[in-house]
Amino acid sequence: MVGRRRLGRPFGWLWAAYAVSAYGSGLGFGALPLIAVLVLHAGPAEMSALSAVGPAVGALIAVPLAPWVEFRRKRPVMITMDLTRFAAMATIPVAYAFGRLGFVQLLVISAVVAAAKIAFNAASGALLKSLVRPDDLLVANARFESTNWSSIAIGPPLGGAAIGVFGPVTTVVADALSYLLSALGITAIRGREEAPPSSGTSPDRAGALLDGWRHILGHPGLRALYLNNLLVAGLIMATEPLLAVLLLRQLGFPPWQYALAFAAPCLGGLVGSRLARRVVARHGRHAVFRTVGTLRAVWLVGLVFVRPGVVGLVTVMAVELAIIVNMSLYTPVLATYRLEHTPKHLVARTLSAWSIGQQAAIATLTALAGLLADLTSPRTALAAAGLLILTSPLLLPRHDHAPRHEPELTHGPR
């Protein structure tokens, strides 16, 4: 069982920091879109801009951050990114209290949080690889995945209830405070962190910005998984603002039902993440990529058939449940494969490149979906996303690839 394997106290603190941040973000799930709709009365174009422009700008900011993260100790980087996200999110309740909250502010905060998240996750992945044994990477990633989905299952209903009782910015406060607690958890990881690994590359070299992409695109397995991920993640996330407008504005769902429609299916994430290790042991990693990678893509088109009332709510929940069970099984296997096939001196840049590409794909496809929704309707845009994602299995790797030998590394200056 995944839950019984001990990975050591340092990993325990890292997991605890991740958990408190994840649960804070779960409470604040969809907070910015909800504020945009309920407080600023945003329409489909503005909603798509919030979901697209902010992350796109954040991805651009994260490009020069990648070498900076790579060649520094990872815990201070993670603490800095947590404090940055706290400061950004904390401006929302302050501006709201003084009646100064505006759409541009939400865009700026979205960009800052997106950039900080990319840098934090890159540093976290590099730190994880140094904290646990290679044989335990799948177990560790499955725990993160399980925590992520449980936080979304529990957080949004509580957040929706809190918004109904205390106002629209309540969950933003909880999300901001969770980043402070995460920083404290990372501080609690004891022991001197090793100097960042180096392959003789200068962090100031212009090409260092692109080394992550060179590694991904030069590796057949990673390249196929990366391209598949760009399409799948981009199309799935592009449906979020469309559904917000469809459910909250056109079909009249109250905020708590909107939150429940996404929260309850996340319990399926506990199932998938806990099955990951056993499924890989029985069927092999390549089978997971091909079969589960296909299954996570075939359900999205079902969102086109959402109707008002209980039937519509059940439809959204059923589609989301099918997607999430498969995603939660697939994602930790992918994360482990990515770490296994990346040398230590490239981990942060590879993870940054992966996240930047994903954010760019989400931004681009969300903007296109929002434009299509403006020209036609949210349902038409949902149908286009659901049909296009059916082509994504064609990008999955056709062959398994053994991990490359990791060369002996030298350490840079302390």
N, C-alpha and C positions, 0 to 999 in steps of 0.2 A: 504493500500500500504506500502511496506517495506520502501520506501524512505521517508515517511512522519513521521515516528515515531522518537521521540527525545529520545536519550539515555544519554544525559548529555555532558558537556564540556570535562571531562576527557576522555570519550570514543571518543569524536571528535578528540582529539589530538592523541590518539592511532590509530585511523582510518587514520588520516592524515599521521602519520609516516609510517604506513603500505602502504599507497597509494604511497608515494614518492619512497619508496624502491621498491615496485612492478613495478612502471612505469620505474624506472631505470633498473631493471632486465628485463623488457619487451624490452627495447631498446637493452639490451645485450643478449636477448634470443638466445641460441645456439651459443654464441660468441666463447666459447672454442672449440667446434667441428669445427666451421667455420675456426678459426685460425689454428687448427690442419690440416684441409684439404687444405686450401688455402696457408698457409705460410709454414707449416712443411711437407706438402704432405703425411699425414698419410693415411694408408690403413685401411681395415675393422678391423683387429686385434687391431691396435693402437686406432682406434676410440672406439671400445668396451672397451678397457682397460681404456680409459679416462672416459667413462661413468660408468664403473664398479669399477675399483680399487680405484679411488679417493673417491667416496661416501662410499665404503666399509671401507676404512681406516678412513674416517670421522665418520662413525657410531661407530667404535671401540673407537675412541677418545671420543665420546659423552657418552659412557657408564659410566665412572667415573665422568663425568660432571653432571649427572642427580641428585644425592643427593646434590651436590654443588649448583645447581640451586634451588632445593626444599627448602633448609634451608637458603636461602638468600632473601633479598628484590628483587623484580623482575625487577624494573626499572633500577637499576645499572647493573644488569646482561644483560639486553637487550642492554643498551648503550655500554657495553664492547664488546658484540658480534658484534654490528654494526661497531665499530671501528676496530675490528679484521678483519672483512670482507673487510673494506675499505683498510686496510694496505695490505692485501693479493692481492686484485685485482689491486691495484696501482703498484705492481711490474711488471705487464705485459707490460704496455706501456713503462716503464723505460727500461726493458730488450730489448724490441723490438727496441727502439730508438738506443741502443748501439749494436744491432746485436747479442745479447746474449740469445735471447728467445729460449728455448728448450722444448722438450716434457716432460721431468722429472719435470720441473718447473710447467707446466700445471697440471700434476698429483698432485703435492704437494698443489697447490692452490685449486684444486678441493676438496681435502681432508679437508683442513682448512675451506673452505667455507661451506662444508657439515656439519662439526661438529658444527660450529658456528650457522648455520641455525637451527639445531636440538635444541641446547640450547636456542636460541632466541625464537623459536616457543613454547617451553615448558614454558618458563617464560611468554610469551605473553598470552598463554591460561590460566595460573594461574591468571595473572593480570586481564584478561577479566572477569573471574568468580567473581572477587571481585569488578569490576567496574559497572556491570549491574545487574539488577534483573534477577532471574531465568526465568521469563516469557519473557524476552527480549533477551535471549541467541540466539534463532533461528534467530531473526531479525539481531542481531549483526553479527553472522556468515554468514548470507546471504549477508550482506554488504561487508564483507571481500571477499567472493567468487565472488561477482559481480565485485569488484575492481580488483581482480586477473585476471579475464578473460578479462576485458576491457583493462587492461595494456598489455596483450599479443596480443590483437587485434590491438592496436594502436602502440605498441612499435616496434615489429619486422619489419613492413614495413618501418618505419622511420629509424630503425637501419640498415636495408639492404641498404637503399638509402645512409645513412651516410657512410657506409663501402665502397660503390661504389665511393663516392666522396672524402672522407678524409682518407681512408685506413682501414685495418682490425682491428685495436685496438681502433678505435674511440668509439665504444659502450661500451667497457670495462671501459673507463674513465668515461662515464656517469653512468654506474652501480656503480663504486666505489664511486663517489660523492653522489649518492643517499643514500648510507649507512650513510654518514655524516649528510645529511639532516634528515634522519630517527632518528638518535641519538638526534638531536636538538628537533625534535617533541616530543620524549619521555621525554626529559628534561623539556618540557613545561607543562607536566601533574603536576598540583599543588596538594598540600596536602600531609600530612605525610602518607607514606605507612605503613600499619599494619605490625607488626612483622610476619615472616613466621609461619604458623600454625604447630603445632607439636602434634604427638600422643604418645609422650614419647620415640620416636625412635631416636637413636643417628645417625647423618649423617656419622659418621666414621665406623659404624657397616658394616661389609662386606655384610650382607644380604640386606642392604639398596639399593645396586646396582640392586637387582632383585625384589624389592617390586613392581615396576610398572608392570612387567610381571606376578607376582603372582596375582595382582589384575585383570589384563586382562583375564588371563587364568582361574581364579576362578569364573568369572562372565559369565554365559552361553551366554548372548546376546553379550557382548563385545568380547568373545572368537570367536564366529562365524563370527562376523564382521571383526575382526582382521585377521583371516585366509583368509577370502575372499579378504580383502584389499591387503594382501601380494601377492596373485596370480594376481589380476587384475592390481594393480599398477606396479608390476614387469614386467608383460608381455607388458603392454602398453608402459612403458618407454624403454623396451628392443628394441622396434621397432625404436626408435629415431635415434641411430647411423646407423642402417641398412638403414633407409630412406635417411639419409644424404649421404651415399655412393651411394645408388641407384639413387637418384635424381640429386645430384651434379656431380658425376663422371660418372656413367654408362649411364644416360639418358640426361645429359648435360643441366640440368636446371640452369639458372643463379641464383646467390644468392638472388636477390629480389623476384624471383618467389618461391624459396624455403621458404623464410620468409612469403610470401603471402599465401602459401598453409597451413601454420599453424596459421597465424594471423587472416585471414578473418573468419574462422569457430568459432573463440573465441567469436565473437559477440553472438553466441548461448549461451554462458555462462551467458550473461546478462539476457536472457530469463529464463533459468533454475533457476538461483539463485533468481530471483524476483518471481518465481512461488512457491518456496519452502514452504513458510508459508501458502499460500492458499491451496496447495495440501495436506499438512499435516492436516490442519483444516478440509478439506472435506473428505479425504480418510484414514487418520490415518498414523502414522509413520511406522507401520509395513508394510503397503501396499507399501510405498515408498521404503523401504528396499528390499522387495521381487520383486516388478515389475520394478522399475527404476534400482535397482541393477542388474537385469537380462538384461534390455535393453542396459545398458552401455557396456555390454560384447559381444554383438552379431555382432558388425560391424567391428571389427578389421581385420577379414580375407579379407575384401574388398581391403586392401592395396596390396594384391598379384596381383591385376589386373591393377596396374598403368602402363601406357604407356607414350611414349614421347608426347610432345606437349600439346595442350589445353585440350584434353580429359584426359590425365594423371593428369594434374593440377586439373581439375574439380573432378576427382575421389578421389584424396587425400582430397580435401576440403569437399566433401560430406561425406566421412567416418569420418573425424575429426569433422564435425558439428554434426553428429548423436551421436558420443561419448561424445562430450563436453556438449550438451544440457542435456543429462542424468546425466553426472558427476556433473554438476553444480547444479542440483536439489538435487542430492543424498548427496553431500559432506557436505553442511551446516547442513543437518538433522543428518548425522553421527557425525559431530563435536559437535553438541548440545547434542545428546544422550550420547556421551562419557563424556562430562563435567557433565551432570546431574547424571550419574552413578558412578562418582568418587568423593570420599571425598576430602576436601580441602588439607589435609596433604599429599595426594598422587597425586595431579594433575600434577605437573611438572615431577615426575618420570613416571607416566602413559603415558603422552604425549611423553616423551623422549623414553620410551620403544616402543611405537607405531611407532615413526619416525625411530628409530634405526632398528627395524624389517623391516620396509618398505624399508629403504635404503639397508639393507642386501639382501632383496629379489630382489630389482632392480639390485644390483650389480651382484648377482648370475645368475639371468636369462639373464641379458645383456651379461655377459661373455659367458654363454652357447650359446646364440643366435649368438654372434660374432664368436665363434668357429665353429658353424654349418654353418654360412655364409662363413667362410674361406674354410671349407671342401666341401661345395656345392655351394651355391649362396645366395645373400641377399633375393631373392624371396622365396627360400626354407625355410629360417629361418623365414621370415614373415608369410608364410603359417603355419609353426609349431606353432608360437605364436598365430595366429588367431584361430587355431583349439583347442589348449590347453585352451585358455581363455573361450571357450564355456562350460567348466566343472565348472567354478567358481560359477555359481548360486547354485550349490549343497551345497556350504559352507554357504550360507546365513541363518540367524536364522529362524526357523520355527514358533516360538512363540514370542509374545511381552513380554517384561519384565519391570515391574514397577520400577522406581528409588528406590534404596535402601535408607533407612533412614541414614542420615549423623549424626554420633555421635557428642556430644558436645566436642569441641577441646580445648586443652590448648595451650598457646602461649609459645614459647621458649624464651630464653634471647634476649633482644634487642641489 
